[in-house]
């Protein structure tokens, strides 16, 4: 017997959404992963440098998965619950967590880091990235691509034609180049995502807060109930996730 709408809502509203660990969705949602394996790439690069900065580290989970961190390892984060979680996770590994507003300027000196990484930054401030990179240093990041999971966004908000134009990897290339960086790798993939129950949808929208800004169950209860009935009748709600990998190097 399937669980009721109210049971799924209550469960999804009560679970913590701190950090950037999505393991609560195991068995409830499926997201195809990009072929390049960002965490593996990042970990390999971290093992080859003396100093690195991870921007918008979330709860530090991705960075903590690296088997070896450089001698100087710094991470920034803006959201207080994530700052606390990242500090608890990363300090024992020798990484310093800096509370930062995610707005320029970065609180570091010029030419400070060999490597800058970031997984799913809200925005890349290219001039600041270029400033704090050492000559010959690199920015390696996986960004959310254009119109990612917009089937879900537009289910709640209606058509978003202007927002669909955002997060274009070619625009990222132009902005990086304008900041004086050389883009040495740029790859985009479209990936399949499935939400198996309404609890997964609620958890996702509570955690990824910019998808449906100001999302609350109470505000969208009617649409959530309709979507629950649709999933019960037709199976998982399908969406397309987009991701792009970008590496940009600061000239020597």
N, C-alpha and C positions, 0 to 999 in steps of 0.2 A: 504493500500500500504506500503510495507516495505521501510525502509530508505536506502539511497544509501551508498555505500562503503565510498565515500568521506565524507558524512555527519557524519557517525559513527567515522571515523578516526579523523576528525576535533574536534569532541566533546571529544573523549577520550584523545587526545593530549593536550587539553586546561585545563582539570580539574587538580586541585592540588593533588599530591600524598604524601603530608606531613602526618606524623602521622601513626597510625596503625589501622585506622578506615576504614572498607571496605564497609560502608553503600551505597556508590555510586553504588555498584554492585547489590543492591536490585532489584530483578526482571530481572536482566541481567545475573546473574550467581548464581548457587546454590551449596553450599558445605555442605555435611553431616557432622554433628558435632560428636566428640567422645562421647561415652556413659558416661564417668566419669564426664563430666562437669567441666573443669579445673577452670574456674573463680569462680564457686561456692566452689570448694575445697580450692582454694587459699584464698578466702574471709573468709571461716570458720577458716582456720589456722591462718590468720593474727589477728583474734579476740582473740587469745589465747596466744600471745607472747608479750614480752616487746620491742623487737627490731627486725627489718627485713630489708632485702636488696632485691630490685627487679632489677635484672641484665638485661640490654638491654631492657629497658622499652618501647622503641618506643616513641609514643606521650603520654604515660601515661594512655591510655584509659582503659586498662585492670585493672590496679591497682586502678584507680579512681572509678571503679565500686564496690569496696569493701565497705560495710556499715560502717566498723570500722577499722581504721589503728592503729597499735601499737604506743606507746609513742615516740619511735625512729623509723622513717621510712625514708629510703634512697632509691633512684633509680639512676641507671646509664644509660647513653645513649651516643652514639658516633656521631650520625649524627646531624649537627647543626640545621637544621629545626625541627627535632624531639626534640632536647634539649629545644628549645624555646617553642614548643608546650607543652611538658611535664611540664616545669616550670610553665607555665601559668595555666595548669590544676591542678597540684599537690600541688603547694605552698599554695593555700588557704585551702587545706586539712591537712596541717601540715607536708607534706613530702618534703624532701630536694632532689633536683636533682643535680647530680654530672656529669660533662662532663668527659667521660672516653673513652680511645681508643679501648676498647674491647680486649686489649692484656694484658697479665700479666705484672706487678702485679696489683691486685686490690688496689685502693688507701685507704685501711683501715688497721687498726691494727689487729693483731692476735686475735682470739676468740671474735670478735666484735658483732656477730649477732646470735640470737636464730633461725632465719629462713631466708633462701635465696630462692627466687622464680625467675622464668624466663619463659616466654612464647615464644617459638620458638627462642631460642638463636642460633646465627650463629655457635657458638662453645662453649662448656662447658669446662672451664679450671679447671679441677677437683682438682689439687693440691692447687690452689688459693681458690676454694670454701671450701675445707677442712680447709685451714689455717684460714679463717676469720669466720668460724662457731665456736660457743661455743661448748664445750663438751656437748653432748646430743642434739645438734641442728640438724636441718634437711634442706636438699635441696629438694624442691618440684617444678617440672617443667614439662611442656609439650613440647616435642621436635618434630620437623619435622622428620618423619621416612624415610626409604630408598626409593629411586626412586619416591618421591612424585611429582605428576603431571608430570611425565616424558613423558607421551603421548604428552603433549604440548611442553616440552623441546626438545624432539627428532623430533617433527614435524619441528622445526626450525634448529636444530643442527645436526640431524642424530643420529645414534645409539651411546649411551654413556655407554658401558659395564662397564668401570671402575668406573664411577660416580655412577652407580646403586648400587655398593657395599658399598657406604658410608652411614653414619647415621644409622648403624646397632645397634639396642638397646642392643644386647648382647655385642658389643664392648663398649658401654657406661657403661654397668655393670662392665666389666673388668677394665676399666679406673677408674671408681669410687672406686672400691675395691683396686686398686693399689695405690690410693691416701689415703687409710686408712678409707674409708667410708663403711658403711654396707648398701647394697641395700635392702630396705624393701618392695618395690613395683615396678613392672615393667610390663606394659601392652601395647600391640601394637594393633592398629586397622587400617583396610583399609576402606576407605570411598569414596563415589561417589561424583564427582564434574562435573558440567555441565556449559559450557559457551554458552549463548544463542545468542550472537552476537559478531562481531569482535571488537566492542568497549570494551567489557568486557575483551577480550584477551589482547588488547593493554594496558588498564588500569592496569591489573594484572601484566604484564611484566614490565611496567614502575615502579610499586610500589615494586614488589618483585625482586629486581635488580639482585640477584644472579642466578635466573632461567636461563635466557639467557643473560650472561654478555655483557654489552655494547649495549643492545637492543635499536634500534631506528626504528621508522616507515620507514624512508627513506631506511635504509639498508635492511629491510625485506619486503618492499612494495609488491613485487611480490608474496611471499608466503602468506602474509596477504590477498591479493586479492583472491588468490586461496582458502584460508581457509574461507573467507567470502562467496564465491560462494558455497563451500561445506556445510556450515551451512545453507545457504538459501535453498539448495536443499534437505538436509538430516536431518536437525534439529540440536539440540545442539551438540557441540563438547564435548565428554565424556573423563574424566580423573579420575585417582585414586589418592586420597590424602591419605598419611599415617601419622599417629601420634603415638607417644608413651609417656606414662606417666611414670615418674621415681621419686621415692622418695629414698633418701640416707641419712643416719643418721651418725653423728659423734659420735663415742663411748665416753662414760663418762670416 
